[in-house]
Amino acid sequence: MAKKKNSRLVAADIVTQWMDDQSFPDRQLAQLEHDHAFILEVVNGVVRNQNIFQWLESQWLKTIPANFFRSVLQVGLYQMLFMDNVEEYAVINETVDAAKGRPGGPGNAKMINAVLRRAQRQKEEILEQLAEQPAHIRLSHPKYLMDRWIKTYGEADAVKLAEWNNEPPSTILRIQQSAVDPIGFMDMLRDDAIEPEIHPYSDKEIFIVLPRGVPVRKVPGYEEGWFTVQDPATSVAVDLLAPRPTEDVLDACAAPGGKTAILASRMDGGLGKLVAMDKHDDRIDVLKENQKRLKLDWIEIVKGDARYPEKTFGDRRFDCILLDVPCLNTGVLRRRADARWRVDEDRMGSITALQTKILDACSKLLKDKGRLVYSTCSLETEENEGLIARWVGNNPDFRLGKMEKAFPPESGTDGAFAALIRKK
């Protein structure tokens, strides 16, 4: 039998990959066979707390080591400072061992050992000093982002938002009510020693919070398609669009398919058509996998680019369109630990240009008197209210309807924005 790999080393390798190319290895994490929960917490914790580790490095290190050894050090520091359920001797021994097997390992292992033992001795003092640092350091968010939020929401709400982002995310299921009775489903969970909690945001859709540590694939009804894994904020845009069973509906940026599934539930049994489009083959595969599991064979899945939808649809037109555009993800930083480090002025400009281009193109697919909901999982005005106001002002054939926004500390959900636009 192959020897089980040092879990601290596995975590460090994943963090190193992120440091090297800034691409977060979601799939690598999903495919872990051993110590999944531990490695997931450590990797997300290290990525999330970069400002804190850089603050420590600036005080304690004369030179910053290569990314691999820096990752090993941060993996150890995260456990030592922020995890209460680990043995400190194991943190030091296994983290130091993780460094030894690479070129340059012996010298860097000594440095890592010294830093971790210092953190062990001075933990209380370190945390007291950290609590006195500016919000962007102690809450480990880009200063650019914290300054924006303080200006937009005020300091108290900006701090609440950053604190929310640093909490472990809950796993939330939406019950597929066309497939299973919600009360019966929850009774089955209890029979399986899983105590569900109904999320207070439930209304037309019923969302339940799973206890921590319950693997989704082990939940009764997974294979049968009785639920989808999604946050209640995903229902905001669908509620605003309000698709009718007889309409032709397009979900223009559909993968992974959570909103598509809600759209389908609202149209179930009708004579209308629902089309789910996405650009990338791997995301199309995810859409088809969810379609099969949820037994939604009547949905049409197509490959297409929302910037150029006429190449896919030609003269075809729709009664309503859900346009969940790519965004900066600042409403889902609790789930996307890495996304906070990709927000800056340049990216804000490029993403709003892309969003406007997609809105321009897809709005042309609406029938007369059709409606479109533009949505993001971002909290930034430039991507949301500001963009929509400018776009409607530049397009007199459309008028703005209702807008909705979910602010996580208040809604208890991911952040979301949605705006209803009607074609005159």
C-alpha positions in Angstrom: 0.0 0.0 0.0 1.3 3.4 -1.0 2.4 5.6 1.9 -0.1 8.4 2.7 1.3 11.8 1.7 2.0 14.4 4.3 -1.2 16.5 4.3 0.7 19.7 5.1 2.9 19.1 2.0 -0.2 18.5 -0.1 -1.7 21.8 1.1 1.7 23.6 0.5 1.9 22.3 -3.1 -1.6 23.6 -3.8 -0.9 27.0 -2.3 2.4 27.1 -4.3 0.4 26.5 -7.5 -1.8 29.4 -6.6 1.2 31.7 -5.8 2.9 30.7 -9.1 0.0 31.4 -11.5 -2.9 32.9 -9.4 -5.3 30.1 -10.7 -7.1 28.6 -7.8 -7.0 24.8 -8.1 -10.6 24.0 -7.3 -10.5 20.7 -9.1 -7.3 19.6 -7.4 -9.0 20.2 -4.0 -12.2 18.4 -5.1 -10.2 15.3 -6.1 -8.4 14.9 -2.8 -8.6 11.3 -1.5 -7.3 11.9 2.1 -7.7 14.6 4.7 -10.0 16.6 2.4 -11.6 18.8 5.1 -8.2 19.5 6.8 -6.4 20.4 3.5 -9.4 22.5 2.2 -9.5 24.5 5.5 -5.7 25.1 5.4 -5.5 26.0 1.8 -8.4 28.4 2.0 -7.2 29.9 5.3 -3.7 30.5 3.9 -5.0 32.1 0.7 -7.6 34.2 2.7 -5.0 35.5 5.2 -2.3 36.7 2.8 -2.2 40.3 4.3 -1.6 38.8 7.8 1.2 36.6 6.7 2.8 39.4 4.7 2.6 41.6 7.8 4.4 38.9 9.8 7.0 38.2 7.1 7.9 41.9 7.0 8.8 41.8 10.7 10.4 38.3 10.9 12.1 37.5 7.6 15.2 39.2 6.1 14.4 37.7 2.7 11.2 36.2 1.3 11.9 32.5 0.4 10.8 30.8 -2.9 7.1 30.2 -3.3 7.2 26.6 -2.2 9.0 27.3 1.1 6.9 30.4 1.6 3.8 28.2 1.2 5.1 25.6 3.6 5.7 28.4 6.2 2.3 29.9 5.8 0.6 26.5 6.0 2.3 26.1 9.4 1.6 29.6 10.6 -2.1 29.3 9.7 -2.4 26.1 11.8 -0.4 27.6 14.7 -2.3 30.9 14.9 -5.8 30.1 13.7 -6.6 26.4 14.2 -7.5 25.2 17.7 -8.0 21.6 16.8 -4.4 20.7 15.9 -1.5 19.5 18.1 1.3 22.1 18.0 4.1 19.6 18.0 2.5 17.9 14.9 2.2 21.3 13.2 5.9 22.0 13.7 7.2 18.5 12.9 5.1 17.8 9.8 5.5 21.3 8.4 9.2 21.2 8.8 9.3 17.7 7.3 7.3 19.0 4.3 10.1 21.4 3.5 13.0 19.0 3.7 12.5 17.0 0.5 13.0 19.8 -2.0 16.2 21.4 -3.2 17.3 24.0 -0.7 15.1 22.2 1.9 17.5 21.8 4.8 18.3 25.5 5.2 14.7 26.6 4.6 13.5 23.9 7.1 15.6 25.4 9.8 14.1 28.8 9.0 10.6 27.4 9.1 11.2 25.6 12.3 12.5 28.8 14.0 9.6 30.9 12.8 6.9 28.4 13.8 8.5 28.0 17.3 8.5 31.8 17.6 4.8 31.8 16.7 4.1 29.1 19.2 5.8 31.1 22.0 4.3 34.5 21.0 0.9 33.5 19.8 -1.1 35.6 22.3 1.1 38.6 21.7 0.9 38.3 17.9 -2.9 38.2 18.0 -3.1 41.2 20.3 -0.8 43.2 17.9 -2.9 42.0 14.9 -6.1 43.3 16.5 -4.6 46.8 16.5 -3.7 46.8 12.8 -5.7 48.7 10.2 -8.8 46.8 8.9 -7.3 45.7 5.6 -4.5 43.9 7.5 -6.3 42.4 10.5 -9.2 41.3 8.2 -6.9 40.5 5.3 -8.6 42.3 2.4 -7.0 44.4 -0.3 -6.7 48.0 1.0 -8.3 49.1 -2.3 -11.4 47.0 -1.6 -11.7 48.0 2.1 -11.4 51.7 1.2 -14.2 51.3 -1.4 -16.5 49.5 1.0 -16.0 52.0 3.8 -16.8 54.8 1.3 -19.9 52.9 0.0 -21.3 51.3 3.2 -19.6 53.1 6.0 -16.9 51.7 8.2 -19.1 49.5 10.5 -20.8 47.7 7.6 -17.6 47.4 5.7 -16.0 45.6 8.7 -19.0 43.4 9.1 -18.8 42.4 5.4 -15.0 41.6 5.7 -15.7 39.6 8.9 -18.5 37.7 7.1 -16.1 36.9 4.2 -13.6 35.4 6.7 -16.1 32.9 8.2 -16.2 29.3 6.8 -19.1 29.1 4.3 -22.1 26.9 5.0 -23.1 24.2 2.6 -26.7 25.0 1.5 -29.1 22.8 -0.5 -32.0 23.9 -2.6 -34.7 21.3 -2.6 -35.9 20.3 -6.1 -39.6 20.4 -5.2 -40.7 18.9 -8.5 -38.7 15.7 -7.5 -39.4 15.4 -3.8 -41.7 16.6 -1.0 -39.6 19.0 1.2 -41.0 17.7 4.5 -40.5 14.1 3.5 -37.0 14.9 2.3 -36.1 16.5 5.6 -37.5 13.6 7.5 -35.2 11.3 5.5 -32.2 13.4 6.4 -33.1 13.1 10.1 -33.5 9.3 9.7 -29.9 9.4 8.3 -28.7 11.4 11.4 -28.5 14.7 9.4 -30.3 17.5 11.2 -31.3 20.1 8.5 -31.9 23.8 9.2 -34.2 25.7 7.0 -32.5 28.9 5.8 -34.5 32.0 6.7 -34.2 33.3 3.1 -36.4 30.5 1.9 -39.6 31.5 0.1 -40.7 30.1 -3.2 -37.6 28.0 -3.0 -36.7 26.0 0.1 -33.1 26.1 1.1 -31.6 24.0 4.0 -28.2 24.4 5.7 -26.3 21.2 6.1 -24.4 20.5 9.4 -20.6 21.0 8.9 -18.7 18.0 7.7 -21.5 16.2 5.9 -20.3 15.2 2.4 -22.9 16.3 -0.2 -22.6 13.1 -2.2 -23.5 11.1 0.9 -26.8 13.1 1.4 -29.9 11.0 0.6 -31.3 11.9 -2.8 -28.1 13.1 -4.4 -28.2 10.5 -7.2 -31.9 10.9 -7.5 -31.6 14.7 -8.2 -33.6 15.8 -5.1 -31.5 18.9 -4.5 -28.9 21.2 -5.9 -26.0 22.8 -3.9 -26.6 26.6 -4.1 -26.9 29.6 -2.0 -30.3 31.3 -1.5 -29.0 34.5 -3.2 -29.2 32.6 -6.5 -32.9 32.9 -6.4 -32.9 36.7 -6.4 -32.5 37.0 -10.2 -34.9 34.3 -11.1 -37.6 35.8 -8.8 -37.2 39.1 -10.6 -37.3 37.5 -14.1 -40.5 35.5 -13.1 -40.5 33.1 -16.1 -43.8 31.7 -17.1 -44.4 28.1 -18.2 -45.3 29.0 -21.7 -42.4 31.3 -22.5 -39.2 30.9 -24.4 -36.4 31.5 -21.9 -32.6 31.8 -22.2 -30.1 31.4 -19.4 -27.2 33.0 -21.3 -24.3 32.3 -18.9 -25.7 29.2 -17.4 -23.0 27.0 -15.9 -22.9 25.4 -13.3 -26.6 25.4 -13.7 -28.1 26.4 -10.3 -30.2 29.2 -11.7 -31.1 27.0 -14.7 -32.6 24.5 -12.3 -34.7 27.2 -10.6 -35.9 28.5 -13.9 -36.9 24.9 -14.9 -38.8 24.5 -11.6 -40.8 27.6 -12.4 -41.6 26.4 -15.9 -42.1 22.7 -15.1 -45.0 21.1 -17.0 -45.4 24.0 -19.4 -45.1 24.3 -23.1 -42.3 26.8 -23.1 -38.6 26.2 -23.9 -35.6 26.8 -21.7 -32.2 27.1 -23.3 -29.0 27.0 -21.2 -25.9 28.4 -22.9 -22.2 28.5 -21.9 -19.0 29.2 -23.6 -16.5 26.5 -22.3 -16.6 22.8 -22.9 -15.8 21.9 -19.3 -18.6 24.1 -18.0 -21.0 22.6 -20.6 -20.0 19.2 -19.2 -21.0 20.4 -15.7 -24.3 21.6 -17.1 -25.0 18.3 -18.7 -24.1 16.4 -15.6 -26.5 18.4 -13.5 -29.2 18.2 -16.2 -28.9 14.4 -16.1 -28.9 14.1 -12.3 -31.9 16.4 -11.9 -33.7 14.6 -14.8 -34.3 17.9 -16.7 -33.9 16.3 -20.2 -36.3 18.9 -21.7 -33.7 21.7 -21.2 -31.8 22.6 -24.4 -28.0 23.0 -23.7 -26.0 24.9 -26.3 -22.4 26.1 -26.6 -22.1 29.8 -27.3 -20.4 33.1 -26.4 -22.7 35.6 -24.7 -20.7 38.4 -26.4 -21.7 37.1 -29.8 -25.0 35.2 -29.2 -26.2 35.8 -32.8 -23.6 33.2 -34.0 -25.5 30.6 -31.9 -29.1 31.8 -32.3 -29.3 33.7 -35.6 -32.8 35.2 -35.8 -34.2 33.2 -32.8 -35.7 35.5 -30.1 -36.8 35.0 -26.5 -39.5 36.2 -24.2 -37.1 36.6 -21.3 -33.3 36.3 -20.7 -31.3 35.7 -17.5 -28.0 37.3 -17.9 -25.7 36.3 -15.0 -22.6 38.0 -16.2 -18.9 37.4 -15.3 -18.0 39.7 -12.4 -15.5 40.5 -9.7 -17.2 38.1 -7.3 -17.0 40.5 -4.3 -20.3 39.1 -3.0 -19.0 35.6 -2.7 -15.5 36.1 -1.1 -16.6 33.8 1.7 -16.7 30.9 -0.9 -13.9 32.2 -3.2 -11.0 32.8 -0.9 -8.7 33.9 -3.8 -11.1 36.3 -5.5 -10.4 39.2 -3.2 -6.8 39.4 -4.4 -7.9 39.9 -8.1 -9.8 43.1 -7.5 -8.1 46.3 -8.6 -8.7 49.4 -10.8 -7.6 47.7 -14.0 -9.7 44.7 -13.6 -12.7 46.8 -12.7 -12.4 48.6 -16.0 -12.0 45.4 -18.0 -14.9 43.5 -16.3 -17.4 46.4 -16.7 -16.4 46.6 -20.4 -17.1 42.9 -20.8 -20.4 43.1 -18.9 -21.6 46.0 -21.1 -20.6 44.1 -24.3 -22.6 41.1 -23.1 -25.6 43.2 -22.2 -25.5 45.0 -25.5 -25.4 41.7 -27.5 -27.9 39.6 -25.5 -30.5 42.4 -25.3 -30.9 42.1 -29.1 -32.3 38.6 -28.6 -35.4 39.8 -26.8 -38.8 39.8 -28.4 -40.8 43.0 -28.3 -42.0 43.6 -24.8 -39.5 41.0 -23.6 -37.6 41.3 -20.4 -34.1 40.6 -19.2 -32.6 40.3 -15.8 -29.0 41.4 -15.5 -27.3 39.9 -12.4 -23.9 39.6 -10.7 -22.6 38.1 -7.5 -20.7 41.3 -7.0 -21.3 44.3 -4.6 -19.6 47.0 -6.6 -21.6 49.9 -7.9 -19.7 50.1 -11.2 -20.8 46.6 -12.1 -24.3 47.0 -10.8 -26.4 50.1 -10.3 -24.0 52.4 -12.1 -23.6 50.2 -15.2 -27.4 49.6 -15.5 -28.3 53.2 -15.1 -25.8 54.2 -17.8 -26.9 51.4 -20.1 -30.6 52.1 -19.9 -29.8 55.8 -20.4 -28.0 54.9 -23.7 -30.7 52.5 -24.9 -34.0 54.3 -25.2 -35.8 51.2 -26.4 -35.5 49.7 -22.9 -36.7 50.8 -19.5 -35.5 49.9 -16.0 -37.8 47.9 -13.7 -37.1 46.7 -10.2 -33.6 46.2 -8.7 -32.6 43.9 -5.9 -29.4 43.6 -3.9 -28.4 41.1 -1.2 -25.8 42.4 1.3 -24.4 39.3 3.1 -24.3 40.5 6.7 -27.9 41.5 6.4 -29.3 38.8 4.2 -27.3 35.9 5.6 -26.6 34.8 2.0 -24.0 35.4 -0.6 -23.9 38.9 -2.1 -26.0 39.4 -5.2 -27.4 42.1 -7.5 -30.2 41.8 -10.0 -31.9 44.4 -12.3 -35.0 43.9 -14.4 -34.9 45.5 -17.8 -38.0 45.6 -20.2 -38.0 46.1 -23.9 -40.5 48.7 -24.9 
